[in-house]
Every structure is written in structure tokens, then in C-alpha cells.
Amino acid sequence: MAILFRSTPAAVARWRPLFDQLMPEHEIRYWPEIGDRAAIEYALVWQPEPGLLASLPNLKLIVGLGAGVDHVLGDPLLPTGVPIVRLVDPYMTDAMSEYVVLSVLRLHRQDLDYLAQQRARVWAEREQKNATERPVGILGFGTLGQDAGRKLKALGFDVAGWSRGTKAIPGFACYAGSTGLDAMLARSEILVCLLPLTPETTGILSAAAFARLPRGAGLVNVGRGGHLVEADLIPALDAGQLSGAVLDVVGAEPLPGDHPFWRHPRIILTPHIAAETHPPTAAAIIREAIRRREAGLPAENQVDPARGY
């Protein structure tokens, strides 16, 4: 039995010593040195080439090396019947919540305006709402969304969540479906996107959605670049419908140097670092996923390909 690790060369350098320590009994093969494909039973992957997984005839389990699995499900040749699991790591959850809280606070405390005043050498106070007066809406109210919601709520923010299916989470207003989306957008002065990327959520952050937000709302996208209709963002910012946007993900990564997002004063960009996979904690989670599969136990955090997460 062999395990294939497919990621970047930099990732291999970080993961290899951990696997050597935690899983010495297993043969780990690092892409592109695959060897006999028939011997590979487990695949640990980030952005695998289309057809790679289908070329492994005895595959038992696919583990995505990130919180999202759209990079796996987008393979048109993805083998059917092979379980796929998401990497759910408490460290990544905490890291995502740190980023979301930071971004919401930057928008709430008018950081973009004060930075502009600093550049212009203007010393002037701006009227400031309390956190309790700033409703926050979170698109995608699963593990990541609920954790971020609890931490924002602890700071006093009025937090609501939207999900594809109905949920009841104590202490939060929860919305679902198209009707629920309209209602949540209407009350969200800061909108956070933590959705998985599926055909239903692609382009959900559009001019139509921005128009349903309160005027001057802020946007935080830490889902995927495909959630945002990029052509709709700058017009909404320039018109004042949105007051600012924090983007950790974009459609083309890395973002081309001539992209207008780099230059816009109401956009904060980071290079997809909100919740990077943390090998020291994730390696043990992967080891447990393989152990469960070898013992014939059901996979935890298994993906439903039909739902996209």
C-alpha cells in the first residue's frame, strides 16, 4: 500500500519530515515520482491535474489538502465511488476566525478612511457606531462560519448566518434559501462570504446582491474567487453602495499585476492566506483518516460530490 502526496514543492518540504515521523510504516510517494500506480491506495492532494486520480486503479480515499474541495471536484475525470474527505483542522478554523474578525473590525472601525486621512495628513475624527449597532451576515454557516460568528458575537456584533439548508444555531439568527438570502442581505452592514464554491454559489457576490445590502456596507470574501463577479465590485465601491472590500481570494491567483484591484483605495488584498493548511496539526488528522479507512470505519468529514462540499 502506498500514499500519493500531490502538492507544491514547497509543501513537500514542509510535510515530508512530519510524515516520516508520524507515519513511518507507510510508503509516501511525492509527485511526480509516482511509481507503480496500482500500488497507490490513498491520495493527499492539492489542485491535482485532471485525470490523475482516475489513473490510480486501487484508490481507497482522497484527502483534500485544504478546507475547500472544489480543486478536487472540478476534475471532469474524477473517479466515482472513492470517498473524498475535507481537511477539518481546529488550527485552520481558528486562523480563519482570526482573519474574519480582523477584517470585520477594519471595516467597522473605518480603517480605509483613516489610512486615507493619514496619507493626506488629515487629523479628523469620524463618527463611529458601536459593534452592537453593526449587523454582520455570514454566508456559509458551517464549522468555519459558526466559529467566526461566535468570536464576532463575543465582541458585541449582531451576527446572522445563511446556509443552503435550514439550521437552528442558539444565539444566532439563521436564514436559508433564496428568500432567506434576501432577508439576510437586507440586514447585513458587513457581509462575510465563507461558502464552498459550487455551481449554485458561483457569482453569488454580484451587483444584484450588493444592491440588496444597506448602502455603505462592507464585504469580506474568504471563500473562493469564483464567488465574486469581479466586474461588479469596483462600480459598487465607486458608487458608495459598498464602502470597502477585503479580498483574500480572487479569480486568478496570483492576481495579475495590471488588475485594477491592486490600485483601488477601497480594496484590501491578501494572497489567500486567511487559513493556510498547518502541516504540524493536519498531518495527524490525515493519519487518523487513513487509520479509519484501513479499519473499515466510516470517513469523517466526507464530501458529498452532489452538493459540492
VENTA-V920401 format. One record per residue. N is the residue number from 1. PHI is phi in radians with two decimals (999 if undefined). Layout:
N;PHI / N;PHI
This chain:
1;999 / 2;-2.24 / 3;-2.08 / 4;-1.68 / 5;-1.96 / 6;-2.12 / 7;-2.70 / 8;-1.48 / 9;-0.99 / 10;-1.12 / 11;-1.17 / 12;-0.99 / 13;-1.09 / 14;-1.38 / 15;-1.46 / 16;-0.95 / 17;-1.10 / 18;-1.21 / 19;-1.13 / 20;-1.05 / 21;-1.42 / 22;-1.55 / 23;-2.30 / 24;-1.15 / 25;-1.38 / 26;-1.82 / 27;-1.56 / 28;-1.78 / 29;-1.91 / 30;-1.80 / 31;-0.93 / 32;-1.65 / 33;-1.47 / 34;-1.46 / 35;1.29 / 36;-1.19 / 37;-1.15 / 38;-1.18 / 39;-1.48 / 40;-1.46 / 41;-1.99 / 42;-2.32 / 43;-2.23 / 44;-1.89 / 45;-2.35 / 46;-2.33 / 47;0.88 / 48;-1.20 / 49;-1.09 / 50;-0.95 / 51;1.64 / 52;-1.06 / 53;-1.17 / 54;-1.17 / 55;-1.45 / 56;-1.84 / 57;-1.24 / 58;-2.03 / 59;-1.19 / 60;-1.85 / 61;-2.76 / 62;-2.03 / 63;-2.02 / 64;-1.37 / 65;-1.54 / 66;-3.01 / 67;-1.22 / 68;-1.67 / 69;-2.20 / 70;-1.09 / 71;-1.20 / 72;-1.61 / 73;-1.17 / 74;-1.32 / 75;-1.31 / 76;-1.14 / 77;-1.84 / 78;-0.97 / 79;-1.17 / 80;-1.52 / 81;1.49 / 82;-1.70 / 83;-1.05 / 84;-2.09 / 85;-2.09 / 86;-1.47 / 87;-1.50 / 88;-1.85 / 89;-2.17 / 90;-0.96 / 91;-1.08 / 92;-1.15 / 93;-1.08 / 94;-1.08 / 95;-1.10 / 96;-1.11 / 97;-1.11 / 98;-1.00 / 99;-1.17 / 100;-1.10 / 101;-1.08 / 102;-1.00 / 103;-1.19 / 104;-1.08 / 105;-1.13 / 106;-1.08 / 107;-1.24 / 108;-1.08 / 109;-1.60 / 110;1.05 / 111;-1.02 / 112;-1.07 / 113;-1.19 / 114;-1.23 / 115;-1.15 / 116;-1.13 / 117;-1.14 / 118;-1.09 / 119;-1.10 / 120;-1.57 / 121;1.03 / 122;-1.89 / 123;-1.83 / 124;-2.65 / 125;-1.39 / 126;-2.06 / 127;-1.08 / 128;-2.23 / 129;-1.31 / 130;-1.41 / 131;-1.04 / 132;-1.13 / 133;-1.68 / 134;-2.06 / 135;-1.19 / 136;-2.03 / 137;-2.01 / 138;-2.03 / 139;-1.46 / 140;1.73 / 141;-1.95 / 142;-1.64 / 143;-1.01 / 144;-1.19 / 145;-1.11 / 146;-1.20 / 147;-1.14 / 148;-1.08 / 149;-1.08 / 150;-1.11 / 151;-1.28 / 152;-1.22 / 153;-1.08 / 154;-1.10 / 155;-1.54 / 156;1.85 / 157;-1.25 / 158;-1.52 / 159;-1.90 / 160;-2.19 / 161;-2.21 / 162;-2.15 / 163;-2.35 / 164;-1.13 / 165;-1.91 / 166;-1.14 / 167;-2.34 / 168;-2.20 / 169;-2.00 / 170;-0.94 / 171;1.58 / 172;-2.27 / 173;-1.33 / 174;-2.09 / 175;-2.15 / 176;-2.65 / 177;1.24 / 178;-1.13 / 179;-1.15 / 180;-1.13 / 181;-1.11 / 182;-1.01 / 183;-1.15 / 184;-1.25 / 185;-1.03 / 186;-1.11 / 187;-1.88 / 188;-1.75 / 189;-1.41 / 190;-2.31 / 191;-1.96 / 192;-1.98 / 193;-1.82 / 194;-2.19 / 195;-1.30 / 196;-1.25 / 197;-1.53 / 198;-2.32 / 199;-0.99 / 200;-1.31 / 201;-1.75 / 202;-1.05 / 203;1.31 / 204;-1.19 / 205;-1.60 / 206;-2.25 / 207;-1.00 / 208;-1.12 / 209;-1.20 / 210;-1.05 / 211;-1.15 / 212;-1.54 / 213;-1.38 / 214;-1.03 / 215;-1.07 / 216;1.50 / 217;-1.18 / 218;-1.88 / 219;-2.24 / 220;-2.21 / 221;-1.98 / 222;-2.14 / 223;-1.49 / 224;-2.45 / 225;-1.03 / 226;-1.16 / 227;-1.25 / 228;-1.73 / 229;-1.42 / 230;-1.06 / 231;-1.15 / 232;-1.58 / 233;-1.29 / 234;-1.09 / 235;-1.01 / 236;-1.19 / 237;-1.22 / 238;-1.15 / 239;-1.47 / 240;1.48 / 241;-1.14 / 242;-1.93 / 243;-1.64 / 244;-3.09 / 245;-2.46 / 246;-1.93 / 247;-2.11 / 248;-1.71 / 249;-2.32 / 250;-2.44 / 251;-1.13 / 252;-1.99 / 253;-2.07 / 254;-1.23 / 255;-1.16 / 256;-0.99 / 257;-1.08 / 258;-1.67 / 259;-1.23 / 260;-1.16 / 261;-1.07 / 262;-1.04 / 263;-1.71 / 264;-1.32 / 265;-1.25 / 266;-1.84 / 267;-2.09 / 268;-1.89 / 269;-2.00 / 270;-2.35 / 271;-1.55 / 272;0.98 / 273;-2.13 / 274;-1.00 / 275;-2.57 / 276;-1.21 / 277;-1.06 / 278;-1.92 / 279;-0.91 / 280;-1.02 / 281;-1.66 / 282;-1.24 / 283;-1.06 / 284;-1.18 / 285;-1.17 / 286;-1.14 / 287;-0.99 / 288;-1.18 / 289;-1.10 / 290;-1.19 / 291;-1.04 / 292;-1.11 / 293;-1.14 / 294;-1.13 / 295;-1.50 / 296;1.38 / 297;-1.56 / 298;-1.15 / 299;-1.25 / 300;-1.55 / 301;1.01 / 302;-1.30 / 303;-1.51 / 304;-1.72 / 305;-1.00 / 306;-1.17 / 307;-1.57 / 308;1.60 / 309;-2.89
